[in-house]
Amino acid sequence: MKIAAWNVNSVRARLDRLVDWLKSAQPDVLCLQELKCTDAEFPMEAVREAGYHAAVHGQKTYNGVAILAKTEPTDVVRGLSDGVDDSHARLIAATVNGVRVLSVYAPNGQSVDSPAYQYKLEWYGRLRRYLDARHKPGEPLVLCGDWNVAPEDIDTWDPALWEGQTLFTAKERAALKELCAFGLTDTFRALHPKEQRFSWWDYRMLAFPKNKGLRIDHIFATAPLAKRVVAADVDREARKGKQPSDHAPVWTEFKD
């Protein structure tokens, strides 16, 4: 089972790229983030013609997440459903082939002195409580998406430069670590403990050709799935060409 995640930075603007990647990479499941469209605007027909079903949690102009799968996702849940007044479309969950899949778009945080940064930290706590209330570490569970946090020094092109900046502050990394303490394994890092791969590059300053990036897109899995990981990587090729997303797809393959 091949599971992938991709922040497409507007699904309608990158539709041709999305369809091409689905056809070439053939993931069993693809979790999308930053759709930037409502459910009604989502290109359902094009996705269906590519051979995929879709469960969508959209939002006009901002955010938005989806789960695309070759077999129809079931038991779909949208949002954290924790009683907090929050209109951001950042999470959708569904079951695919017996695996509970969450597509996650964590808040960016903007700057450390902004309300958005505090919202980000609180949101991570809310997600951890969501897991505690709904799941157990012994279940086959995978969380995929744009987490807007680089976990370790190796996940940044220049840790000294990024230290204290949003996406790499101590509090953000601690929030991600606390989430993973639920019983989640970083599937890429488990296979590649010392390899440096990035999944996001700024559009500015030739960051991509200079490989000045961050690894902020992750696929986390509970123990029943983590022990079945046989491959994981970042598809850097999908970041090339005209008008790409600023993120590349990340993927993990689990043996049967």
Salt bridges, closest charged atoms under 4 A:
GLU34 OE2 - LYS36 NZ 3.65
GLU41 OE1 - ARG12 NH2 3.84
GLU45 OE1 - ARG48 NH1 2.73
ASP82 OD2 - ARG126 NE 2.69
ASP86 OD2 - ARG126 NH1 2.81
ASP132 OD1 - ARG128 NE 3.04
GLU139 OE1 - HIS135 ND1 3.06
ASP146 OD2 - HIS247 NE2 3.55
ASP155 OD1 - ARG189 NH2 2.64
ASP155 OD1 - ARG215 NE 2.73
GLU163 OE2 - ARG173 NH2 2.96
GLU172 OE2 - LYS120 NZ 2.53
GLU178 OE2 - ARG128 NH1 3.13
ASP186 OD2 - ARG215 NH2 2.74
GLU195 OE2 - HIS192 ND1 3.26
GLU195 OE1 - ARG197 NH1 2.89
ASP202 OD2 - ARG204 NH2 2.75
ASP217 OD1 - HIS247 ND1 2.89
ASP233 OD1 - ARG197 NE 2.90
GLU237 OE2 - LYS240 NZ 2.74
ASP246 OD1 - HIS247 NE2 3.93
